[in-house]
Amino acid sequence: MLAFSGGEKPRREHMKELVEAIVKALVDNPGKVVVSALDGEQSTVFELRVAPDDIGKVIGKQGRTAKSIRTILGCVGMKLKRRFTLEILE
């Protein structure tokens, strides 16, 4: 279970683990899931890389799955007073 305590670094790591866990549950090749975090002053951008065959599963029909993941990040970000965004890289 994810606990949000401590400084800025643990929060970012928890969010990174959350994104990783969600995406690994969706794809056929969970070993190829790579999430990297780029920190800004008030925001963190998560860059997501998956196997080429799994891009469609992460994006979903009409982008619904990706939008849902971004919504979760937005909700947690409001609680933590930090903006989290997700970029899906090919």
N, CA, C and O of each residue as an XYZ file, in Angstrom:
360
protein
N       0.838     -1.186      0.000
C       0.000      0.000      0.000
C       0.875      1.237      0.000
O       1.914      1.272      0.658
N       0.456      2.249     -0.735
C       1.226      3.470     -0.821
C       0.881      4.397      0.333
O      -0.292      4.644      0.611
N       1.899      4.907      0.998
C       1.684      5.862      2.086
C       2.357      7.165      1.695
O       3.492      7.162      1.219
N       1.679      8.255      1.888
C       2.213      9.557      1.499
C       2.713     10.294      2.722
O       2.017     11.143      3.278
N       3.907      9.968      3.129
C       4.518     10.683      4.235
C       5.960     10.971      3.859
O       6.506     10.367      2.935
N       6.552     11.866      4.558
C       7.937     12.183      4.269
C       8.050     13.382      3.351
O       7.094     14.134      3.162
N       9.231     13.548      2.786
C       9.516     14.710      1.962
C       9.056     14.553      0.527
O       8.266     13.671      0.191
N       9.576     15.436     -0.304
C       9.180     15.493     -1.710
C       9.625     14.253     -2.478
O       8.877     13.741     -3.310
N      10.821     13.769     -2.210
C      11.369     12.623     -2.937
C      10.515     11.365     -2.752
O      10.171     10.719     -3.742
N      10.161     10.998     -1.515
C       9.324      9.797     -1.364
C       7.977      9.924     -2.062
O       7.489      8.934     -2.607
N       7.365     11.084     -2.069
C       6.085     11.278     -2.751
C       6.221     10.977     -4.231
O       5.390     10.277     -4.809
N       7.260     11.501     -4.837
C       7.491     11.275     -6.261
C       7.704      9.792     -6.526
O       7.191      9.262     -7.511
N       8.449      9.121     -5.668
C       8.700      7.700     -5.844
C       7.420      6.894     -5.695
O       7.213      5.924     -6.423
N       6.555      7.283     -4.758
C       5.282      6.599     -4.589
C       4.410      6.764     -5.828
O       3.758      5.815     -6.265
N       4.400      7.955     -6.385
C       3.601      8.212     -7.580
C       4.157      7.433     -8.763
O       3.398      6.907     -9.577
N       5.470      7.359     -8.855
C       6.112      6.596     -9.924
C       5.724      5.121     -9.806
O       5.415      4.478    -10.809
N       5.739      4.587     -8.589
C       5.348      3.197     -8.356
C       3.874      2.976     -8.696
O       3.507      1.925     -9.222
N       3.040      3.958     -8.398
C       1.612      3.855     -8.711
C       1.395      3.756    -10.216
O       0.661      2.883    -10.680
N       2.024      4.635    -10.976
C       1.896      4.616    -12.434
C       2.409      3.280    -12.974
O       1.777      2.663    -13.833
N       3.546      2.846    -12.468
C       4.137      1.582    -12.913
C       3.196      0.408    -12.640
O       3.008     -0.450    -13.502
N       2.611      0.369    -11.456
C       1.718     -0.729    -11.087
C       0.474     -0.756    -11.973
O       0.048     -1.825    -12.410
N      -0.106      0.401    -12.238
C      -1.303      0.477    -13.082
C      -0.980     -0.009    -14.489
O      -1.710     -0.826    -15.051
N       0.111      0.491    -15.055
C       0.463      0.158    -16.433
C       0.854     -1.311    -16.561
O       0.477     -1.968    -17.531
N       1.603     -1.831    -15.597
C       2.013     -3.240    -15.658
C       0.805     -4.172    -15.626
O       0.842     -5.261    -16.197
N      -0.263     -3.744    -14.960
C      -1.479     -4.563    -14.915
C      -2.208     -4.553    -16.255
O      -3.009     -5.449    -16.521
N      -1.950     -3.568    -17.095
C      -2.651     -3.420    -18.369
C      -1.961     -4.116    -19.539
O      -2.629     -4.566    -20.470
N      -0.647     -4.206    -19.503
C       0.114     -4.622    -20.682
C       0.431     -6.116    -20.681
O       0.308     -6.791    -19.659
N       0.843     -6.620    -21.855
C       1.251     -8.015    -22.003
C       2.718     -8.226    -21.632
O       3.111     -9.327    -21.244
N       3.528     -7.173    -21.752
C       4.961     -7.246    -21.459
C       5.314     -6.319    -20.293
O       5.891     -5.255    -20.514
N       4.979     -6.703    -19.053
C       5.240     -5.797    -17.926
C       6.726     -5.541    -17.678
O       7.084     -4.540    -17.058
N       7.582     -6.424    -18.150
C       9.015     -6.215    -17.981
C       9.563     -5.071    -18.805
O      10.652     -4.570    -18.525
N       8.824     -4.650    -19.819
C       9.287     -3.565    -20.694
C       8.736     -2.196    -20.273
O       8.974     -1.199    -20.955
N       8.014     -2.145    -19.170
C       7.465     -0.875    -18.691
C       8.565     -0.101    -17.973
O       9.190     -0.604    -17.039
N       8.790      1.132    -18.425
C       9.784      2.003    -17.804
C       9.128      3.351    -17.544
O       8.589      3.981    -18.454
N       9.181      3.784    -16.287
C       8.641      5.087    -15.912
C       9.789      5.916    -15.363
O      10.479      5.490    -14.438
N       9.993      7.093    -15.927
C      11.010      8.001    -15.400
C      10.335      9.313    -15.027
O       9.350      9.717    -15.644
N      10.873      9.966    -14.018
C      10.271     11.192    -13.500
C      11.205     12.378    -13.742
O      12.410     12.302    -13.504
N      10.621     13.461    -14.215
C      11.352     14.715    -14.400
C      10.712     15.750    -13.494
O       9.552     16.116    -13.682
N      11.464     16.220    -12.513
C      10.919     17.154    -11.536
C      11.112     18.593    -11.969
O      12.175     18.985    -12.451
N      10.057     19.368    -11.784
C      10.105     20.808    -11.950
C       9.905     21.437    -10.590
O       9.930     20.751     -9.568
N       9.704     22.748    -10.579
C       9.528     23.434     -9.310
C       8.208     23.067     -8.639
O       8.165     22.811     -7.436
N       7.124     23.043     -9.433
C       5.811     22.739     -8.867
C       5.148     21.541     -9.526
O       3.989     21.234     -9.249
N       5.878     20.872    -10.391
C       5.261     19.753    -11.100
C       6.275     18.642    -11.361
O       7.489     18.845    -11.315
N       5.731     17.475    -11.635
C       6.537     16.319    -12.006
C       5.934     15.713    -13.258
O       4.726     15.485    -13.329
N       6.779     15.452    -14.243
C       6.336     14.817    -15.477
C       6.841     13.379    -15.460
O       8.036     13.126    -15.307
N       5.913     12.447    -15.619
C       6.274     11.042    -15.713
C       6.302     10.652    -17.177
O       5.313     10.813    -17.893
N       7.442     10.137    -17.620
C       7.574      9.653    -18.986
C       7.424      8.140    -18.957
O       8.119      7.448    -18.212
N       6.513      7.639    -19.771
C       6.202      6.221    -19.783
C       6.631      5.607    -21.107
O       6.288      6.105    -22.180
N       7.382      4.523    -21.016
C       7.765      3.749    -22.196
C       7.290      2.316    -21.997
O       7.485      1.721    -20.937
N       6.661      1.775    -23.041
C       6.210      0.384    -23.020
C       6.616     -0.271    -24.335
O       7.085      0.407    -25.249
N       6.440     -1.573    -24.431
C       6.728     -2.284    -25.672
C       5.814     -1.748    -26.777
O       4.677     -1.365    -26.499
N       6.292     -1.714    -28.020
C       5.473     -1.180    -29.123
C       4.102     -1.849    -29.252
O       3.131     -1.199    -29.640
N       4.020     -3.128    -28.935
C       2.739     -3.836    -29.035
C       1.746     -3.400    -27.949
O       0.540     -3.606    -28.087
N       2.256     -2.800    -26.878
C       1.400     -2.441    -25.746
C       0.944     -0.989    -25.732
O       0.169     -0.601    -24.857
N       1.401     -0.185    -26.670
C       1.017      1.234    -26.697
C      -0.503      1.388    -26.731
O      -1.063      2.201    -25.995
N      -1.157      0.622    -27.570
C      -2.612      0.722    -27.702
C      -3.341      0.373    -26.419
O      -4.389      0.948    -26.123
N      -2.798     -0.559    -25.658
C      -3.440     -0.942    -24.394
C      -3.335      0.168    -23.361
O      -4.247      0.365    -22.557
N      -2.228      0.889    -23.381
C      -2.038      1.975    -22.421
C      -2.878      3.190    -22.815
O      -3.429      3.871    -21.949
N      -2.976      3.462    -24.108
C      -3.762      4.613    -24.559
C      -5.257      4.308    -24.476
O      -6.031      5.150    -24.021
N      -5.669      3.125    -24.907
C      -7.076      2.735    -24.847
C      -7.880      3.313    -25.998
O      -7.386      4.124    -26.781
N      -9.124      2.879    -26.083
C     -10.005      3.380    -27.142
C     -10.270      4.859    -26.919
O     -10.706      5.276    -25.846
N      -9.999      5.636    -27.946
C     -10.171      7.089    -27.930
C      -9.426      7.744    -26.764
O      -9.824      8.807    -26.290
N      -8.344      7.108    -26.304
C      -7.513      7.684    -25.245
C      -8.097      7.582    -23.850
O      -7.635      8.263    -22.935
N      -9.100      6.748    -23.674
C      -9.784      6.687    -22.378
C      -8.900      6.160    -21.255
O      -8.945      6.678    -20.139
N      -8.099      5.140    -21.536
C      -7.249      4.576    -20.484
C      -6.197      5.581    -20.050
O      -5.977      5.772    -18.854
N      -5.547      6.224    -21.006
C      -4.541      7.238    -20.678
C      -5.181      8.395    -19.911
O      -4.594      8.917    -18.963
N      -6.363      8.786    -20.319
C      -7.062      9.872    -19.629
C      -7.387      9.484    -18.188
O      -7.293     10.313    -17.283
N      -7.765      8.235    -17.979
C      -8.073      7.761    -16.626
C      -6.835      7.785    -15.734
O      -6.910      8.196    -14.576
N      -5.701      7.348    -16.268
C      -4.459      7.390    -15.493
C      -4.112      8.839    -15.155
O      -3.708      9.136    -14.031
N      -4.268      9.730    -16.117
C      -3.981     11.151    -15.876
C      -4.936     11.745    -14.847
O      -4.543     12.610    -14.065
N      -6.184     11.292    -14.841
C      -7.151     11.769    -13.855
C      -6.729     11.345    -12.454
O      -6.809     12.140    -11.518
N      -6.285     10.113    -12.300
C      -5.805      9.645    -10.997
C      -4.622     10.490    -10.537
O      -4.562     10.900     -9.377
N      -3.683     10.749    -11.440
C      -2.525     11.582    -11.091
C      -2.965     12.988    -10.684
O      -2.410     13.573     -9.754
N      -3.958     13.522    -11.383
C      -4.456     14.854    -11.061
C      -5.099     14.911     -9.690
O      -4.909     15.876     -8.951
N      -5.859     13.883     -9.348
C      -6.525     13.839     -8.045
C      -5.516     13.746     -6.903
O      -5.638     14.449     -5.900
N      -4.533     12.886     -7.058
C      -3.507     12.756     -6.024
C      -2.690     14.039     -5.950
O      -2.307     14.480     -4.866
N      -2.429     14.629     -7.100
C      -1.675     15.879     -7.134
C      -2.366     17.002     -6.386
O      -1.704     17.814     -5.740
N      -3.692     17.060     -6.462
C      -4.427     18.088     -5.724
C      -4.240     17.888     -4.223
O      -4.075     18.856     -3.481
N      -4.266     16.650     -3.784
C      -4.076     16.354     -2.360
C      -2.667     16.736     -1.907
O      -2.477     17.259     -0.809
N      -1.682     16.467     -2.768
C      -0.285     16.741     -2.419
C       0.161     18.153     -2.795
O       1.306     18.528     -2.542
N      -0.730     18.931     -3.394
C      -0.412     20.302     -3.842
C       0.779     20.320     -4.801
O       1.707     21.119     -4.676
N       0.705     19.404     -5.758
C       1.746     19.283     -6.797
C       1.081     18.779     -8.061
O       0.143     17.984     -7.992
N       1.545     19.225     -9.204
C       0.974     18.798    -10.474
C       1.778     17.623    -11.020
O       3.003     17.684    -11.121
N       1.071     16.564    -11.366
C       1.691     15.394    -11.988
C       1.103     15.227    -13.382
O      -0.113     15.283    -13.561
N       1.971     15.022    -14.367
C       1.505     14.783    -15.726
C       2.146     13.507    -16.259
O       3.199     13.074    -15.789
N       1.485     12.917    -17.251
C       1.958     11.668    -17.839
C       2.169     11.871    -19.330
O       1.270     12.317    -20.043
N       3.367     11.538    -19.791
C       3.695     11.561    -21.204
C       3.971     10.126    -21.638
O       4.812      9.444    -21.053
N       3.264      9.675    -22.660
C       3.472      8.328    -23.171
C       4.381      8.435    -24.383
O       4.005      9.017    -25.400
N       5.576      7.874    -24.272
C       6.579      7.976    -25.335
C       6.576      6.705    -26.167
O       6.362      5.607    -25.653
N       6.817      6.873    -27.463
C       6.867      5.715    -28.362
C       8.294      5.335    -28.657
O       8.539      4.382    -29.397
